[in-house]
């Protein structure tokens, strides 16, 4: 098994692109090699089998989406009110939407997880940990709302991102900003706009 971390990351990034474009059925070692522009057989030197590749893609998606520490720290500058939550949710939707191929690959991984117990375990643990971390961050930072607020925002905004990336004509781009704001205002009632 090869250990070049930069090459492994490049192969996983290529796998994300293949998953997003071709779906899980199109994810082969050969397709990853072609996407990464490496010699045939390279991916098979880095991953034991297809299940290993799928699991590693799940890890890589979250590595790439992890916000930098400075971004997390700066997120709490200023007042901790509903307007700040709204701003944070706009930033979140935009950041995830900008990694379109990653989000689409994650959707493919979720579908594959219904058939692959190891992948299901990984995604369940990772997504549950992310939800818990978001709840902790939100409540300990003094932002308004509670754990239920975070869960409701997570559920509503994930579906909005799904629509935005897969069926963008359902809610045109011009409506996205207002929809995010409306979600926060409905989940965190307070003075109107």
C-alpha positions in Angstrom: 0.0 0.0 0.0 1.5 3.3 -1.1 1.9 6.1 1.5 2.4 9.3 -0.4 -0.1 11.6 1.3 -0.2 14.2 -1.5 -0.9 11.5 -4.1 -3.5 9.9 -1.9 -5.3 13.2 -1.5 -5.1 13.9 -5.2 -6.6 10.4 -5.9 -9.4 11.0 -3.4 -10.1 14.5 -4.9 -10.4 12.8 -8.3 -12.7 10.2 -6.8 -15.0 12.9 -5.5 -15.2 14.4 -9.0 -15.9 11.0 -10.5 -18.6 10.3 -7.9 -20.3 13.7 -8.5 -20.2 13.3 -12.3 -20.7 9.6 -12.9 -22.4 8.4 -9.7 -21.3 5.4 -7.6 -21.5 3.0 -10.5 -18.9 5.0 -12.4 -16.4 5.0 -9.5 -13.7 2.6 -10.6 -10.0 2.6 -10.0 -9.5 3.2 -13.7 -11.9 6.2 -13.7 -10.0 7.7 -10.7 -6.7 7.2 -12.5 -8.0 9.0 -15.6 -9.5 11.9 -13.5 -6.2 12.3 -11.5 -4.2 12.0 -14.7 -1.9 9.3 -13.2 -0.7 6.0 -14.7 -3.2 3.1 -14.8 -3.1 1.1 -11.6 -2.1 4.0 -9.4 -5.4 4.1 -7.4 -5.3 0.4 -6.8 -1.9 0.9 -5.2 -3.4 3.3 -2.6 -6.7 1.6 -1.8 -7.4 -2.0 -0.9 -10.7 -2.3 -2.7 -13.7 -0.2 -3.8 -15.1 -0.2 -0.3 -11.9 1.2 1.1 -11.9 3.9 -1.7 -15.5 4.9 -0.8 -14.8 5.1 2.9 -11.7 7.2 2.3 -13.7 9.5 0.0 -16.1 10.1 2.9 -13.1 11.1 5.1 -11.7 13.3 2.4 -15.0 15.2 1.9 -15.0 16.3 5.5 -11.3 17.2 5.4 -11.9 19.6 2.6 -15.0 21.1 4.1 -13.5 21.6 7.6 -13.4 25.4 8.2 -10.1 26.9 9.2 -9.6 27.8 12.9 -9.4 31.5 12.0 -12.7 31.3 10.2 -14.4 29.7 13.3 -12.9 32.3 15.6 -13.9 35.2 13.4 -17.4 33.8 13.1 -18.2 35.1 16.6 -17.0 38.6 16.3 -19.7 41.1 17.0 -23.1 40.6 18.6 -24.5 37.1 19.2 -28.0 37.6 17.9 -30.4 36.3 15.2 -28.7 38.6 12.6 -25.4 36.9 13.4 -26.9 33.5 13.1 -28.4 34.5 9.7 -25.0 35.7 8.5 -23.4 32.4 9.6 -26.1 30.4 7.8 -25.6 32.4 4.6 -21.8 31.7 4.9 -22.4 28.0 5.5 -24.8 27.6 2.5 -22.4 29.4 0.3 -19.3 27.5 1.4 -21.0 24.1 0.9 -22.5 25.2 -2.4 -19.1 26.2 -3.7 -17.9 22.6 -3.2 -20.7 21.3 -5.5 -18.9 18.1 -6.5 -18.1 17.3 -2.9 -21.7 17.7 -1.8 -23.0 15.6 -4.8 -20.3 12.9 -4.0 -21.6 12.9 -0.4 -25.1 12.2 -1.7 -23.8 9.3 -3.7 -22.0 8.0 -0.6 -25.2 8.3 1.4 -27.0 6.1 -1.2 -24.1 3.6 -1.2 -24.2 3.6 2.6 -27.7 1.9 2.4 -25.9 -1.1 1.0 -22.5 -0.9 2.7 -22.5 -1.3 6.5 -18.9 0.1 6.9 -19.7 3.2 4.9 -23.0 3.6 6.8 -21.1 3.4 10.1 -18.6 6.0 9.0 -21.1 8.5 7.7 -23.4 8.0 10.7 -20.6 8.6 13.1 -19.2 11.6 11.1 -22.5 13.3 10.5 -23.6 12.8 14.1 -20.3 14.2 15.4 -20.7 17.2 13.1 -24.3 17.9 14.3 -23.1 17.5 17.9 -20.1 19.8 17.4 -22.4 22.4 15.8 -24.8 22.2 18.7 -21.9 22.6 21.2 -20.4 25.5 19.2 -23.8 27.2 18.9 -24.8 26.9 22.5 -21.4 27.5 24.1 -20.8 30.6 22.0 -23.9 32.4 23.3 -25.8 32.4 20.0 -29.6 32.5 20.4 -31.4 29.2 20.3 -30.8 25.7 21.5 -29.9 22.2 20.3 -33.3 22.0 18.5 -32.5 25.3 16.7 -29.3 23.8 15.3 -31.0 20.6 14.2 -33.8 22.4 12.5 -31.3 24.7 10.7 -29.3 21.7 9.7 -32.2 19.9 8.2 -33.8 22.8 6.4 -30.6 24.2 5.0 -29.3 20.8 3.8 -32.4 20.4 1.8 -32.1 23.9 0.4 -28.5 23.1 -0.6 -29.7 19.9 -2.2 -32.2 21.8 -4.3 -29.7 24.5 -5.2 -27.1 22.0 -6.4 -29.4 19.4 -8.1 -32.5 21.2 -9.3 -31.6 24.9 -9.3 -34.7 25.9 -11.2 -37.0 24.8 -8.3 -35.8 27.8 -6.3 -34.0 30.3 -8.6 -30.6 31.6 -7.4 -32.3 35.0 -6.8 -34.4 33.5 -4.0 -31.7 31.7 -2.1 -30.6 34.6 0.1 -34.2 35.3 1.1 -34.9 31.7 1.8 -31.9 31.3 4.1 -33.0 34.4 5.9 -36.6 33.2 6.2 -35.5 29.8 7.5 -33.5 31.5 10.3 -36.3 33.9 11.1 -38.8 31.1 11.4 -36.6 28.9 13.5 -35.5 31.9 15.7 -38.5 34.1 16.0 -37.9 37.7 17.0 -38.4 41.2 15.5 -39.2 41.2 11.8 -36.8 42.5 9.1 
